[in-house]
Every structure is written in structure tokens, then in C-alpha cells.
Amino acid sequence: MEAAAQLAGLRDSRLHDARHTAATVLLILGVAERAVMGIMGWSNSAMAARYQHLTAQVRRDIAQRVGGLLWDSPTEDSKLTP
């Protein structure tokens, strides 16, 4: 298996590392926590803290969304009517 991974140009890693990668990808995609729990086979959400890693991309997306909420002018569709 290691020889095949080297031939494919993959870095050295454990199979278990793929669980961290999968959980983090689901976080990046914004998959709902309950769905992540089902996919990953977790019985409680505390496992997310162990397996999901906040990436720069996730932090940037959150900052942009908060900035958009605070500073962008509302569109006609989003204006509240009295």
C-alpha cells in the first residue's frame, strides 16, 4: 500500500488521517452538523471538535458573511416592510 501511495505521489499518512480530512471537507462545504454526525458515524457533536479543523478558508468565509451582513446595503428582497 505504501509503495502505491508513493507511486501516486501521495504524502505519507495514516488511513485515520482521512477521517480528519473528510470531516474538515464537510465543514468547508457547510454540511449541517446532524448530517456530518450521520456520515461520520458520530453519536455526539463533541466529535466535531476533535475531527473538524477550522481552515483559513472557513475563517475567511465567516468574516465575509459577517461583513456582508453588517456593511452591505440591503437588496429590495431583504428589506423589511413595516
Secondary structure, DSSP 8 states (H G I E B T S, - for coil): -HHHHHHTT-----TTHHHHHHHHHHHHTT--HHHHHHHHT-SSTHHHHHH----HHHHHHHHHHHHHHHHS---GGG----
